[in-house]
């Protein structure tokens, strides 16, 4: 009786075969500027080098920037990289890659009458979404703190999220050559 395990090498061939047949979604997060335990940030050249490594791995869903907590005029290395995003991906041989970026659900959350509220609407689109539209990024990863529901009524959180997703669908470029396909996500 075969167990599928090669005891000489510790390889379970049955598990490997199952993985080969799975439809897995991988969103590469290597280009995003990491703030955890970093002593220095990415440079523009680092981002080009990272993109080359992403290509070697065969990933085609790439998170290219984190625009959360910024105003439209604030700039990071992510802005410099995304200004010619299409050219960078074309030069790396990844012209058909699908691009994503982080954005806040709302840039303004003042306390009104003793409770936090979220400011949203056409005059208050999160800066991250505005930058995604400007740079041709197709899908948003919307940052949302689960603690919002402790201070903001769930109905209001849902209204803001609905507005943000509707705005993103109307204003961000579709994926690849599709006319209407995007993959927005909520990061809790």
C-alpha positions as CSV (number, residue, x, y, z in Angstrom):
1,X,0.0,0.0,0.0
2,X,1.4,3.4,-1.0
3,X,0.9,6.4,1.2
4,X,2.2,8.8,-1.4
5,X,5.1,9.7,0.8
6,X,8.7,9.2,-0.2
7,X,10.3,8.5,3.2
8,X,13.8,9.0,1.8
9,X,13.2,12.7,1.0
10,X,10.1,13.5,3.1
11,X,8.1,14.5,0.0
12,X,4.4,13.8,0.0
13,X,3.6,13.4,-3.7
14,X,-0.2,13.2,-3.1
15,X,-0.1,16.7,-1.5
16,X,2.0,18.1,-4.2
17,X,-0.3,16.7,-6.9
18,X,-3.3,18.3,-5.1
19,X,-1.5,21.6,-4.9
20,X,-0.8,21.5,-8.7
21,X,-4.5,21.1,-9.4
22,X,-5.7,23.9,-7.1
23,X,-6.9,27.2,-8.4
24,X,-4.9,29.5,-6.1
25,X,-4.9,33.3,-6.0
26,X,-1.5,34.9,-5.1
27,X,-1.3,38.6,-4.6
28,X,2.4,39.6,-4.5
29,X,3.0,42.2,-1.8
30,X,6.8,42.7,-2.4
31,X,6.7,46.1,-4.0
32,X,4.6,47.7,-1.2
33,X,6.7,49.7,1.2
34,X,6.9,47.8,4.4
35,X,7.0,49.7,7.7
36,X,7.5,46.7,10.0
37,X,11.0,46.6,11.4
38,X,12.5,48.5,8.6
39,X,15.7,50.6,9.0
40,X,15.4,52.1,5.5
41,X,12.7,52.4,2.9
42,X,12.7,51.2,-0.7
43,X,14.4,53.3,-3.3
44,X,13.1,53.5,-6.9
45,X,15.9,51.1,-8.0
46,X,14.9,48.6,-5.3
47,X,11.4,48.6,-6.8
48,X,12.7,47.8,-10.3
49,X,14.9,45.0,-8.8
50,X,11.9,43.6,-6.9
51,X,9.7,43.7,-10.1
52,X,12.3,41.6,-11.8
53,X,12.2,39.0,-9.1
54,X,8.3,39.0,-9.1
55,X,8.5,38.3,-12.9
56,X,10.8,35.3,-12.2
57,X,8.3,33.9,-9.8
58,X,5.5,34.1,-12.4
59,X,3.2,36.2,-10.3
60,X,0.7,38.4,-12.3
61,X,-1.3,40.0,-9.4
62,X,0.9,42.6,-7.9
63,X,0.3,45.1,-5.0
64,X,2.3,48.1,-6.2
65,X,1.7,50.7,-3.5
66,X,0.3,51.7,-0.2
67,X,-1.4,55.1,-0.4
68,X,-3.2,55.0,2.9
69,X,-2.9,58.0,5.3
70,X,-1.8,60.4,2.5
71,X,-3.3,63.5,1.1
72,X,-3.4,63.9,-2.7
73,X,-0.2,66.1,-2.6
74,X,1.8,63.8,-0.3
75,X,4.5,61.8,-2.2
76,X,6.4,58.6,-1.5
77,X,8.6,56.4,-3.6
78,X,5.4,54.6,-4.5
79,X,4.3,57.7,-6.4
80,X,7.5,57.9,-8.4
81,X,7.3,54.2,-9.2
82,X,3.6,54.4,-10.2
83,X,3.9,57.5,-12.4
84,X,5.2,55.2,-15.2
85,X,3.7,52.0,-14.0
86,X,2.7,50.7,-17.4
87,X,6.2,51.2,-18.8
88,X,7.8,49.5,-15.8
89,X,5.6,46.4,-16.2
90,X,6.0,46.4,-20.0
91,X,9.8,46.6,-19.6
92,X,9.7,43.7,-17.1
93,X,7.7,41.6,-19.5
94,X,4.6,41.8,-17.3
95,X,2.4,44.1,-19.4
96,X,-0.7,42.0,-18.6
97,X,-0.1,42.0,-14.8
98,X,-3.0,43.1,-12.6
99,X,-2.2,45.9,-10.3
100,X,-3.5,46.7,-6.8
101,X,-2.8,49.4,-4.1
102,X,-3.8,50.0,-0.5
103,X,-6.2,52.9,0.3
104,X,-8.0,54.0,3.5
105,X,-11.7,53.7,3.5
106,X,-11.9,57.4,4.5
107,X,-9.3,60.0,5.0
108,X,-11.3,62.1,7.4
109,X,-12.8,60.7,10.6
110,X,-13.7,63.6,12.9
111,X,-15.5,63.3,16.2
112,X,-19.0,64.9,15.8
113,X,-21.4,65.1,18.8
114,X,-19.1,62.8,20.8
115,X,-18.8,60.0,18.3
116,X,-16.4,59.3,15.4
117,X,-17.9,59.7,11.9
118,X,-16.5,59.0,8.4
119,X,-16.5,61.8,5.9
120,X,-17.1,60.5,2.4
121,X,-18.7,61.6,-0.9
122,X,-17.6,63.0,-4.3
123,X,-15.8,65.8,-2.5
124,X,-14.1,63.4,-0.1
125,X,-12.8,60.5,-2.1
126,X,-9.8,58.9,-0.3
127,X,-6.5,60.2,-1.6
128,X,-5.3,56.6,-2.2
129,X,-8.2,56.0,-4.6
130,X,-7.5,59.3,-6.4
131,X,-3.9,58.2,-6.9
132,X,-4.9,54.8,-8.2
133,X,-7.1,56.5,-10.8
134,X,-4.3,58.9,-11.7
135,X,-1.7,56.1,-12.1
136,X,-3.9,53.5,-13.8
137,X,-4.1,51.0,-11.0
138,X,-7.0,48.7,-11.5
139,X,-8.0,47.3,-8.1
140,X,-8.2,48.8,-4.5
141,X,-7.3,47.1,-1.3
142,X,-9.4,49.1,1.1
143,X,-8.1,49.4,4.7
144,X,-10.8,49.1,7.3
145,X,-10.3,48.8,11.0
146,X,-12.7,46.4,12.7
147,X,-12.8,48.8,15.6
148,X,-14.7,51.3,13.4
149,X,-17.9,49.5,14.3
150,X,-17.3,50.2,18.0
151,X,-17.4,54.0,17.3
152,X,-19.2,54.3,14.0
153,X,-22.6,52.7,13.4
154,X,-22.4,49.6,11.1
155,X,-24.9,51.2,8.8
156,X,-22.6,54.1,8.3
157,X,-19.5,51.9,7.7
158,X,-21.5,50.0,5.1
159,X,-22.6,53.2,3.4
160,X,-19.0,54.5,3.2
161,X,-17.7,51.1,1.9
162,X,-20.5,51.0,-0.7
163,X,-19.5,54.6,-1.8
164,X,-15.8,53.7,-2.0
165,X,-16.4,50.5,-4.0
166,X,-18.9,52.2,-6.4
167,X,-16.4,55.0,-6.9
168,X,-13.6,52.6,-7.5
169,X,-15.7,50.6,-10.1
170,X,-16.5,53.8,-11.9
171,X,-13.1,55.4,-11.9
172,X,-10.4,52.7,-11.8
173,X,-9.3,51.1,-15.1
174,X,-10.5,47.6,-15.6
175,X,-8.2,44.6,-15.4
176,X,-6.3,43.7,-18.5
177,X,-8.4,44.0,-21.6
178,X,-11.6,43.3,-19.8
179,X,-14.2,46.0,-19.9
180,X,-15.7,45.7,-16.4
181,X,-13.6,43.3,-14.3
182,X,-11.9,44.4,-11.1
183,X,-10.8,42.7,-7.9
184,X,-11.3,45.1,-5.1
185,X,-10.7,43.8,-1.6
186,X,-11.2,44.9,2.0
187,X,-8.3,44.4,4.4
188,X,-9.6,44.1,7.9
